[in-house]
Amino acid sequence: MKIFIYKFGDDDWIAAANLDDAKACFAEITDPLEDDDIELVSDVKMDRLKFFENNEPVRTFREELQRMISAGETFPQFFAMIER
């Protein structure tokens, strides 16, 4: 099964097999968003966006997703968020 990253609004990313699963995961935590506030993260952005740990960039989104898949994590789940 292929897993995708969906961006919700400006601050949250969900890892899921499809948009419906991503929406359901997001709705468990917060109010749902309109579809025009959700985007599939492109291949270019998967290699450009950085996953941070302890305020330090450690991997690209693609590398982090692969790490999660290899570790046997289950999806859908929150992938990342911007802390403000």
MARGU-630611 format. One line per 3 residues: number of its first residue (from 1); their letters; for each residue z, x, y of N, C-alpha, C, O. Coordinates in steps of 0.1 Angstrom, whole numbers, plus 5000, padded with zeros to 4 digits. Each point is the difference from the previous one (the first is absolute). Layout:
! MARGU-630611
NUM) a) Z X Y Z X Y Z X Y Z X Y | ...
***
This chain:
! MARGU-630611
1) mki) 5000 5008 4988 5000 4992 5012 5000 5009 5012 5008 5009 5001 | 4983 4988 5009 5000 5007 5012 5010 4994 5010 5001 4988 5001 | 5005 5021 5006 5010 4996 5010 4995 5004 5014 4994 5011 5002
4) fiy) 5007 4980 5008 4995 5002 5013 5012 4999 5010 5011 4996 4996 | 4987 5010 5016 5010 4999 5010 4995 4991 5011 4989 5001 5005 | 5020 4989 4999 4997 4990 5010 5009 5003 5012 5012 5001 4998
7) kfg) 4983 4999 5014 5008 5001 5012 5003 4986 5006 4990 4992 5001 | 5022 5006 5001 5005 4987 5006 5005 5003 5014 5010 5007 5002 | 4983 4987 5007 5003 5002 5014 4999 5015 5004 4991 5007 4995
10) ddd) 5018 4997 5013 4999 5014 5005 5010 5009 4992 5000 5013 5002 | 5009 4981 4990 5011 5008 4995 5002 5001 4985 5008 5009 4996 | 4986 4983 4996 5003 5000 4986 4988 5001 4991 4989 4995 5004
13) wia) 5013 5012 4985 4989 5001 4990 5005 4996 4986 5012 5003 4997 | 4980 4990 4996 5004 4995 4987 4990 5005 4990 4988 5001 5002 | 5016 5004 4986 4992 5004 4989 4999 4989 4990 5010 4995 4995
16) aan) 4978 5000 5002 4998 4989 4991 4986 5001 4994 4991 5006 5005 | 5007 4986 4984 4987 4999 4994 4990 4992 5007 4988 5002 4999 | 5017 4989 5009 4991 4991 5008 5007 4994 5012 5012 5002 5001
19) ldd) 4981 4992 5008 5005 4995 5012 5011 4989 4998 5010 5000 5007 | 4987 4991 4984 5010 4989 4997 5014 5006 4996 5010 4995 5004 | 4989 5015 4987 5013 5007 4996 5007 5006 5011 5012 5000 5002
22) aka) 4980 5007 5007 5006 5007 5012 5006 4990 5009 5011 5002 5005 | 4983 4986 4997 5005 4990 5009 5013 4994 4994 5010 4998 5008 | 4990 5000 4979 5012 4995 4994 5012 5009 5001 5011 4996 5003
25) cfa) 4986 5017 4995 5011 5010 5002 5005 5001 5014 5012 5000 5002 | 4979 5000 5007 5004 5000 5015 5008 4988 5003 5010 5001 5008 | 4986 4987 4987 5007 4988 5003 5014 4999 4995 5009 4993 5005
28) eit) 4994 5015 4984 5014 5000 4995 5009 5007 5010 5012 4997 4999 | 4983 5011 5009 5009 5008 5009 5000 4994 5014 5011 5000 5007 | 4978 4995 4998 4999 4996 5014 4990 4988 5001 4994 4996 4990
31) dpl) 5004 4999 5022 4991 4989 5003 4986 5005 4997 4996 5011 5004 | 4996 4980 4990 4986 5004 4997 4992 5002 5013 5004 4995 5011 | 4985 5013 4988 4992 5002 5012 4986 4993 4997 4997 4996 4989
34) edd) 4996 5002 5022 4987 4995 4999 4991 5010 4994 5002 5012 5001 | 4987 4983 4992 4991 5010 4993 4994 5010 5009 4997 5011 4996 | 5001 4986 5017 4993 5009 5009 5010 5011 5004 4996 5010 5007
37) die) 5017 4989 4989 5010 5011 5002 5002 5009 4988 5009 5008 4999 | 4982 4990 4991 5001 5007 4987 4987 5008 4998 4989 4994 5002 | 5012 5018 4994 4988 5008 4997 5001 5008 4988 5011 5006 4997
40) lvs) 4979 4996 4996 4999 5009 4988 4998 5014 5006 4991 5002 5008 | 5018 5007 4988 4999 5014 5005 4988 5006 4994 4998 5001 4987 | 4993 5005 5021 4987 5006 4996 5003 5013 4993 5010 5006 5001
43) dvk) 4980 4998 4991 5000 5013 4993 5003 5012 5010 5007 5009 4998 | 4986 4990 5014 5002 5010 5010 5015 5001 5005 5006 5010 5001 | 5000 4978 5001 5013 4999 5005 5010 5004 4988 5011 5006 5003
46) mdr) 4986 4992 4985 5008 5004 4989 5002 5015 5000 5011 5005 4996 | 4979 5002 5008 5001 5015 5001 5005 5005 5013 5004 5012 5001 | 4996 4980 5009 5004 5004 5013 5015 4996 5004 5007 5008 5006
49) lkf) 4997 4980 4989 5014 4996 5003 5010 5008 4992 4997 5004 4988 | 5014 4999 5018 5010 5008 4993 5013 4992 4996 5004 4991 5008 | 5001 5012 4981 5012 4994 4995 5011 5010 5004 5000 5012 4997
52) fen) 5011 4982 5009 5011 5009 5005 5012 4998 4991 5003 4989 4996 | 5005 5021 5003 5013 5000 4994 5009 5008 5009 4996 5012 5004 | 5015 4983 5000 5010 5007 5009 4993 5005 5013 5002 5011 5005
55) nep) 4989 4980 5000 4993 5002 5013 4990 5012 4999 4996 5005 5010 | 5000 4999 4978 4990 5011 4998 4988 4994 4992 5002 4994 4990 | 4986 5009 5014 4988 4996 4992 5000 5008 4987 5000 5013 5001
58) vrt) 4999 4981 4988 5001 5007 4987 4987 4998 4992 4997 5009 4992 | 4996 4980 5009 4989 4997 4992 4991 4990 5008 5004 4993 5009 | 4983 5007 4987 4991 4989 5005 5004 4987 4993 5007 5000 4990
61) fre) 4988 4989 5016 5002 4987 4993 4994 5001 4986 5006 4994 4991 | 4983 5012 5007 4993 5000 4987 5009 5008 4990 5002 4995 4989 | 5003 5016 5016 5009 5008 4991 5013 4993 4996 5004 5000 4989
64) elq) 5002 4993 5021 5012 4992 4997 4997 4989 4990 5008 4997 4991 | 4981 4996 5011 4997 4989 4991 4998 5005 4986 5005 4994 4990 | 4988 5017 5009 4998 5006 4987 5013 5004 4993 5002 4999 4988
67) rmi) 5007 5007 5020 5013 5004 4995 5008 4988 4995 5005 5000 4989 | 4994 4988 5018 5007 4988 4996 4994 4995 4987 5007 4995 4991 | 4980 5005 5008 4993 4995 4988 5003 5008 4988 5003 4995 4989
70) sag) 4997 5019 5013 5003 5009 4989 5015 4999 4996 5003 5002 4988 | 5005 4994 5021 5015 4998 4996 5002 4987 4993 5012 4997 4996 | 4978 4995 5003 5001 4987 4993 5007 4989 5008 5005 4990 4995
73) etf) 4994 5011 5019 5006 4990 5008 4992 4987 4999 4989 5000 4996 | 5018 4989 5007 4993 4987 4998 4996 4995 5014 5006 5003 5011 | 4984 4989 4989 4994 4995 5012 4998 4985 4999 4998 4995 4989
76) pqf) 5003 4998 5022 5000 5004 5014 5013 5005 5005 5011 4996 4994 | 4989 5012 5016 5012 5005 5006 4998 5005 5014 4988 5004 5004 | 5022 4997 5004 4999 5006 5013 4996 5015 4998 5006 5006 4992
79) fam) 4984 4998 5016 4996 5014 4999 5005 5009 5011 5006 5011 4997 | 4994 4984 5015 5004 5008 5012 5003 4990 5011 4995 4989 5000 | 5012 5016 5010 5003 4993 5012 5002 5010 5011 5004 5011 4998
82) ier) 4993 4985 5014 5003 5008 5012 5014 4996 5005 5003 4989 5003 | 5006 5021 4997 5013 4998 5005 5000 5002 5015 4995 5010 5005 | 5011 4981 5003 5001 5001 5014 5014 5000 5005 5003 5000 5012
***
